[in-house]
Amino acid sequence: MDRTNLAFGKLNYIICAASVLIIIIGFLLMTGPSSTIEKYEPDIFSTRRIVVAPMICFFGFLTMIGGILYPREKKETKIEQ
């Protein structure tokens, strides 16, 4: 397969990989202890878990869309006559 037939360029893959890392960080920030019947955990309503982490995930998803839509660098080809 020729590299000129690929849909994405190198920068597209870098942006998409960075956005996957941002999304993973957002989901990790959402994790924490859960409440059980025996013990109530007030941390489930912390600002980090219900505001900050979803915003980071949303930013990651927007970055992924940007990475997909970013135009690929086109190399000039010489036309020989």
Backbone as CSV, one residue per row, in Angstrom:
resi,resn,N_x,N_y,N_z,CA_x,CA_y,CA_z,C_x,C_y,C_z
1,MET,0.852,-1.185,0.000,0.000,0.000,0.000,0.892,1.241,0.000
2,ASP,0.582,2.148,-0.847,1.350,3.367,-0.977,0.928,4.362,0.103
3,ARG,1.886,5.115,0.625,1.579,6.073,1.688,0.702,7.219,1.197
4,THR,0.684,7.466,-0.091,-0.131,8.563,-0.606,-1.614,8.214,-0.590
5,ASN,-1.971,6.940,-0.433,-3.370,6.536,-0.415,-3.974,6.529,0.987
6,LEU,-3.192,6.843,2.017,-3.725,6.846,3.377,-4.648,8.045,3.588
7,ALA,-5.663,7.839,4.414,-6.638,8.900,4.650,-6.090,9.980,5.576
8,PHE,-5.234,9.576,6.536,-4.709,10.524,7.511,-3.217,10.701,7.326
9,GLY,-2.740,11.867,7.724,-1.312,12.126,7.743,-0.756,11.864,9.135
10,LYS,0.522,12.096,9.278,1.191,11.842,10.560,0.619,12.734,11.657
11,LEU,0.364,13.993,11.350,-0.162,14.921,12.345,-1.563,14.514,12.804
12,ASN,-2.375,13.970,11.905,-3.708,13.495,12.276,-3.613,12.402,13.336
13,TYR,-2.690,11.460,13.135,-2.526,10.374,14.099,-2.009,10.885,15.439
14,ILE,-1.135,11.867,15.423,-0.620,12.434,16.667,-1.732,13.131,17.434
15,ILE,-2.561,13.906,16.746,-3.669,14.601,17.392,-4.673,13.597,17.955
16,CYS,-4.983,12.554,17.203,-5.931,11.542,17.678,-5.383,10.780,18.881
17,ALA,-4.091,10.472,18.884,-3.495,9.780,20.031,-3.506,10.668,21.270
18,ALA,-3.218,11.950,21.090,-3.264,12.877,22.222,-4.686,12.998,22.767
19,SER,-5.670,13.015,21.891,-7.051,13.131,22.353,-7.495,11.874,23.089
20,VAL,-7.024,10.698,22.675,-7.346,9.465,23.411,-6.766,9.535,24.820
21,LEU,-5.544,10.051,24.945,-4.945,10.204,26.270,-5.730,11.189,27.134
22,ILE,-6.200,12.274,26.547,-7.011,13.250,27.285,-8.308,12.611,27.759
23,ILE,-8.948,11.824,26.915,-10.191,11.148,27.290,-9.943,10.150,28.420
24,ILE,-8.850,9.399,28.342,-8.523,8.441,29.406,-8.276,9.167,30.719
25,ILE,-7.575,10.295,30.682,-7.342,11.074,31.901,-8.668,11.542,32.483
26,GLY,-9.591,11.988,31.632,-10.909,12.419,32.114,-11.670,11.297,32.793
27,PHE,-11.640,10.094,32.209,-12.330,8.973,32.828,-11.656,8.549,34.131
28,LEU,-10.329,8.634,34.190,-9.641,8.309,35.440,-9.980,9.300,36.551
29,LEU,-10.182,10.567,36.171,-10.578,11.558,37.171,-11.993,11.307,37.696
30,MET,-12.817,10.640,36.920,-14.182,10.326,37.372,-14.220,9.183,38.367
31,THR,-13.162,8.379,38.431,-13.177,7.223,39.321,-12.986,7.656,40.766
32,GLY,-13.350,6.790,41.649,-13.200,7.043,43.081,-14.036,6.068,43.875
33,PRO,-14.028,6.240,45.181,-14.798,5.312,46.013,-16.301,5.481,45.785
34,SER,-17.013,4.394,45.919,-18.462,4.441,45.735,-19.156,4.295,47.079
35,SER,-20.395,4.696,47.113,-21.198,4.551,48.330,-21.742,3.130,48.410
36,THR,-21.835,2.623,49.616,-22.422,1.314,49.843,-23.571,1.462,50.825
37,ILE,-24.252,0.375,51.098,-25.360,0.423,52.053,-24.842,0.745,53.453
38,GLU,-23.656,0.215,53.792,-23.101,0.433,55.120,-22.493,1.815,55.298
39,LYS,-21.955,2.387,54.242,-21.234,3.654,54.367,-21.568,4.579,53.208
40,TYR,-21.921,5.816,53.540,-22.181,6.835,52.531,-20.883,7.558,52.223
41,GLU,-20.558,7.685,50.962,-19.339,8.365,50.536,-19.722,9.682,49.857
42,PRO,-19.492,10.830,50.520,-19.883,12.119,49.912,-19.012,12.516,48.724
43,ASP,-17.909,11.805,48.492,-17.016,12.138,47.381,-17.660,11.893,46.023
44,ILE,-18.779,11.162,45.984,-19.417,10.921,44.687,-19.987,12.199,44.092
45,PHE,-20.164,13.222,44.914,-20.676,14.505,44.424,-19.594,15.579,44.407
46,SER,-18.327,15.182,44.348,-17.248,16.174,44.341,-17.202,16.902,42.996
47,THR,-16.661,18.092,43.024,-16.558,18.905,41.818,-15.672,18.232,40.780
48,ARG,-14.642,17.548,41.231,-13.745,16.859,40.304,-14.485,15.803,39.504
49,ARG,-15.376,15.070,40.153,-16.048,13.949,39.494,-17.245,14.351,38.647
50,ILE,-17.926,15.439,38.996,-19.137,15.780,38.245,-18.995,17.011,37.359
51,VAL,-17.865,17.752,37.479,-17.694,18.941,36.643,-16.395,18.863,35.840
52,VAL,-15.283,18.716,36.529,-13.976,18.805,35.876,-13.737,17.631,34.924
53,ALA,-13.934,16.416,35.397,-13.656,15.235,34.568,-14.524,15.173,33.311
54,PRO,-15.829,15.433,33.396,-16.614,15.440,32.145,-16.182,16.536,31.166
55,MET,-15.745,17.687,31.695,-15.265,18.744,30.802,-13.978,18.320,30.102
56,ILE,-13.094,17.621,30.807,-11.860,17.143,30.201,-12.178,16.098,29.129
57,CYS,-13.113,15.201,29.417,-13.515,14.204,28.417,-14.119,14.877,27.188
58,PHE,-14.969,15.853,27.407,-15.586,16.583,26.304,-14.523,17.266,25.445
59,PHE,-13.541,17.886,26.095,-12.437,18.507,25.363,-11.673,17.457,24.557
60,GLY,-11.497,16.273,25.125,-10.821,15.192,24.404,-11.599,14.755,23.178
61,PHE,-12.921,14.651,23.316,-13.741,14.266,22.163,-13.725,15.348,21.083
62,LEU,-13.739,16.622,21.494,-13.635,17.700,20.504,-12.289,17.675,19.798
63,THR,-11.228,17.379,20.554,-9.906,17.274,19.953,-9.846,16.111,18.964
64,MET,-10.534,15.014,19.280,-10.575,13.874,18.367,-11.261,14.265,17.054
65,ILE,-12.351,14.996,17.141,-13.030,15.465,15.934,-12.102,16.365,15.131
66,GLY,-11.373,17.248,15.827,-10.417,18.110,15.149,-9.305,17.325,14.491
67,GLY,-8.841,16.264,15.149,-7.792,15.425,14.572,-8.262,14.690,13.338
68,ILE,-9.520,14.310,13.325,-10.068,13.614,12.156,-10.283,14.586,10.994
69,LEU,-10.763,15.774,11.298,-11.073,16.738,10.245,-9.879,17.576,9.794
70,TYR,-8.771,17.515,10.507,-7.596,18.311,10.148,-7.114,17.888,8.755
71,PRO,-6.878,18.845,7.873,-6.492,18.479,6.502,-5.111,17.838,6.451
72,ARG,-5.008,16.811,5.644,-3.750,16.100,5.477,-2.807,16.917,4.613
73,GLU,-1.530,16.872,4.953,-0.544,17.591,4.152,-0.380,16.881,2.818
74,LYS,-0.551,17.609,1.760,-0.426,17.019,0.425,0.947,17.357,-0.132
75,LYS,1.630,16.330,-0.610,2.929,16.543,-1.230,2.721,16.815,-2.713
76,GLU,3.531,17.711,-3.201,3.439,18.030,-4.617,4.058,16.903,-5.436
77,THR,3.381,16.513,-6.468,3.917,15.487,-7.358,4.319,16.141,-8.671
78,LYS,5.424,15.674,-9.182,5.909,16.210,-10.454,5.227,15.486,-11.599
79,ILE,4.729,16.264,-12.528,4.115,15.707,-13.716,5.157,15.721,-14.827
80,GLU,5.554,14.540,-15.237,6.570,14.437,-16.271,5.904,14.365,-17.642
81,GLN,6.508,15.064,-18.557,5.966,15.058,-19.913,6.919,14.415,-20.869
